[in-house]
Amino acid sequence: MIEALRNFDQQITIWLNNQHTPFFDDVMYWISDKYIWVPFYAFLVLLMVFKLKKHSITALVAIAILITLCDQFSVHFFKEVFERFRPCRDGSPIHEMIHIVRGHCGGKYGFVSSHASNTFGLAVFLALTIGKYFRYFTPLIILWAAIVSYSRVYLGVHYLGDILGGAILGAILGIILAYVFHKSRLYIDNFKKSSSEFISHK
């Protein structure tokens, strides 16, 4: 069963990776670049400040913790444990069949994808915290995470299984941090309310 899943993962990765054109090579390369999304992240911060107001600082702290956990868990609890070669690495059984864009491959191991865990962690967290305030926000932010994650398969640096594993890890951590954020938000509101009532009755 495990071997069959591994073979399927390799075959679907080869097929997805080989659907390439010079135009999309450039597009996917830039989509995969984390720095190109800085303006988008700034826009998300503005949305959080606009809707969460005084709680936006708490949300940003939660996001910082979330991304740190996603990144560190994907490396120390998965990549360094499973040691699965990226499809573009010499140790991979499909190395010769993979199209690599601009010669970029990344680190030695690929399971799970840190790109996928980070983007899906952020997407799920935002969907659960500000998604209700904006129409179509949740499907669009999840689509964004999926496209960024897919770019990693297109570029030949991850198997599809790496992406799915990273997405699940990120989603779980995103749910946990969103829950912690909501609890802290309620605690802060109740504490301020109690403090105000105490002061008013003095």
N, C-alpha and C positions, 0 to 999 in steps of 0.2 A: 504493500500500500504506500509506504513512504517513498519507495523507489519510483513508483508510478507517478506520484505527485511531483517528485523532483524532475522526472523526465518531462512531464507536462509543463512545469514551470520553465524549463529550459527551452522547450519548443515554442511556447507562447511568447517568451522573451525574444527569441530569435525573430519570430514573425513581426512583433511590434517594432523591434529595433530596425528591421530591414525595410520598413515603410518610410523611407527617407528621401528627401530632395535637398538640393543645395539651399533653397530658400528656407525650409523648415530646420535645416541644420543650424542656421544662424538664429532663427526664432527661438528654438528650443534651448540653444546655448545661453541666450540671454534670459530666458524665462527661468532657467536653473540657477542663474547668478543671484546670490542673496542681496547684493548691494543695489541692484536695479529696483528692488521693491521698497527702498527707503521712503520715497514719497507716498507710496501706498500705505505703509505703516504709519506715517505721520497723519494721513487722512483718517485712519482707524482710531488713532489717539484723539483726534478732534471729535469724532463721533462719540467716543466714550466720555469725553469731557462734557459734551453737549447733553447727553442723556443721563449719565451717572453723576454728574456734577461733583459734589463733595466726596463721593465714593470712587471717583476716577483714579485717585492716587492709590487707593487700596487695590483697585483692579490692575493697575500697572505693576504694582509689587507682585500681585498674584501671577501675572503674565511672565514677569522676570523669573520667578520661581519655577513656573511651568516650563519655560523654554530651557532653563538649566537642567531640570529633571529629564525632559525629553532627550536632550542632547547627551547627558551623562549616562542615562539608562541605556540608550541605544548603543553606546560605545562599550561601556563596562559590563553590562549585563547581557549583551547580545553579541556584538561584533567580536569582542575578545573572548567570549565563551564558545560560540559556535564556529568561529574562524572560517566562514564560508567566503571563498574568493569571489570578488566581483567578476561579472561575465567578461570584462575587458582585461582581466589579469591573466598572466601566463598559466597560472595554476588552474584556471577554469576549463572545464571540458568543452566549452563552446567558444573559447577565446578567438579562434581563427574565423568564426562565422559572424562575429560582432562588428558592427560599424561604429567606429569611435570618431567623435567629432573633435577636430582641432587637437587630436592627440591627448586629450584630457581623460584621465581614468579615475583619479582620486586615490584614497587609501587602499590598503591591501584587502581588507574584508568589507563585505557589504550588507550582511544580515544583522540587524535591520537597518533600513534607510533612515538616517538622521533627518534628511530633508522631509521625508514623509511624516516622521514622528513630530517634528517641529511645526510643520504647516498644519497638519490635522489637529494637533494639540491646540494651537492658536485658534483655528477655525471653529472647533467644537466649543472651546471656552467662550469665544465671542458670540456664537450662536445661542448659547445658554444665558448670556448676560445682557446683550443688547439686541439680539436677533428679533425679539418681540416688538421692538420700537420701529423697525424699518421693514417695509414690505419687500419681499424677495431677498432680504439680506442673508438669511440662513442658506438657501440653496446656492446663492452666488458665492458666498465665502467657502462653502464646501466644494463648489466647482473650482474655485481658485486653487484650493489645496490639492485637488485631484489633478489639475493641469500641471502644477509645479512638480508633483510627484511623478506623473507620467513622463515628464521631460527627462527624468533620470533613467528611465528604461529606454527612451528614444536615443539618449546619448551613449547608451551601452555601459553605464556605470553601475546599474542595479538590475537584478532579476525582478520580475513582477512580484514574486513572493517576498522579496525584501521590502517592496513598497507596501504590500498588504500588511505585513507584520509591523512596519513602522506606523502605518495609519491606525492600526488597532491599538498599539502602545500609546500613540499620541492622543487618540480619542479617549482612552481610559483615564489618562492623566488630566486631560482637559475637563472631563466630567468631575473628577475629584477636586481639582482646583476651583472649578465653578461652584461646586457645593460648598467648599471652604469659604469662598468669597461671599456667597449668599448668607452663610451663617455669621460671618464677621460683619456683614452689612447690617443684619438684624441686631446683632449685639451692640454695634456702635449707635444705631438709632435708638434702641431701648435705653442704653446708658445715658445718652444725651437727654432723652425724654425724662428719665428718672431724675437726672441732675437738675433739669429745669424745674420740675415739680417740687423738688426739695428746696431749691433756692426761693421759689415763689411762696412757699409756706413758712419760710423763716420769719 
